[in-house]
């Protein structure tokens, strides 16, 4: 079986993410400084409030749109006392950032994210043993993976998460590699008439397929916050969040677990303020993210408050 997302569907997801970022741009961040990171092989934006020192830090990871994560969200966390490294780990569909070698969500080396963690830990604004990973969609998948592999990660916040590793966007390859080798992944058949089928055929299929692609979340050394929508139309994130929680409980996970689910919100939950629930590509195809605009904005604002509550105990 081959996991495929049609080109127009992939592009419109990227467009939607750009719309979210543009709509939520924060002009009130005079007290937050941004450092553009252009170290060899590492690209991102670092945000910290003036005078920050030894704080809990956040490594922020976007989804399949690529490029930089939401600047307004990163600035807001930095203003709240949490320095943020918003990492670009592959280019967006406009080709930005151009200096980033990784062009697509295909065979992305996890070592790149390890390097970003090391970079963030070395910042004087950040306490090295208090780094939290935050990601949305494919970025949540990545955050959960990295958290399971790096015991120095203090916690994981996963928006619209996945319990499994899925294939590269476009199919035909792994999305992630480690030590130069592709990591096992699940593959399904895309059906425009029933977009969830490519995921549910795996989730309802043979256990050995799921087990091979499962993220070993029980190895995370810190609390986990899961945020999802029961109305998600990109993938069944609420169902997968429940599976993640069940796996943690079954393995007697000793840290805090929060599984927050919203009734009628979009797939695009990370951050605050409005976000698209659908984008009409042409007369024949509309990319649907789920939910209603009103419920989505309410869920995003509620979820963002939950994120800050979740991070609070880690300040100590």
Beta strands, then each sheet from edge to edge (+ up, - down):
strand 1: 32-37
strand 2: 44-49
strand 3: 55-61
strand 4: 84-87
strand 5: 108-109
strand 6: 126-136
strand 7: 153-159
strand 8: 176-178
strand 9: 181-182
strand 10: 223-229
strand 11: 257-262
strand 12: 278-280
strand 13: 286-288
sheet 1: 1+ 2- 4+ 3+ 6+ 7+ 10+ 11+
sheet 2: 5+ 8+ 9-
sheet 3: 12+ 13-
end
